[in-house]
């Protein structure tokens, strides 16, 4: 995972950090290992660690996986294709909940109906430590470049239609 404000697909990229430095691409996680902390100038001065080269966690780029999205969907008996998640930051234990937006029900490997007012709750650490598949395709929305991830262990409650 990296912040990539210089990536050509980031049409809404930052050019300067909130601290006034010229933004540069920077890895945060490489080969499954944390390589950098997301520190602004104040945090870097307080911790004596290097300042990040950009405003961290903006213009995120995550490497593509090996599984086609269509294959991931075919492998789901019952689930949701989430295109947007609206939730708060995780609590100290890693628990988080929020609403699936612009999302669709998957039944027997097929996308069926749109979902409405559907709540998702999960532990962020648990699901990130066990990702069954990451898509070959990535979605570029102008400020990020992200693959789809197949995730297990999410509680889904809400309505269809």
C-alpha positions, 0 to 999 in steps of 0.5 A: 500500500502506498500513497501515490500523489504522482500516479497519472491516474490520480487526477485529484492528487495533492501536490503539497502536504498539509505542512507545505512540503512538495508531495512525493510517492511513498510506500507504507506497506511493502511485501506485507511489512510496515515500512513507514509511519504516517507522520506529519512534521509535528509527529516526526519532530515529536517521535524523532522518526522520518516525516512522511513524503505526503499527506498519508492515506490520501491518493492511496494505491494498492497493488492488484491481486491475482483473481479476476473480479468476476471469478471472486463474485462467482465464488460467493454464495451469499454476500455483498459487492460493496462499492462504498463504505460509510463508517467511523474510525475503528475503536481501540479493539479494531471493531468498526461498523458502517453502511454499505453504499452503492452496493449489491447483493450477491447470491449463488455467484450472481449480482442480483439486487441493490441493497438499501440501509445495509449495515456492516460490522467487523473487526478490521484486524481480523479481516485484514489478516485473512483476505481470501482474494484480491482482484486483478482489476483496480478501480480508479476514482481520481483520488485512489487506485484500489482492487476489490477484496474478498473478505470473510467475517463481516456481519451484514444486516439490512434490507434489499431493494 
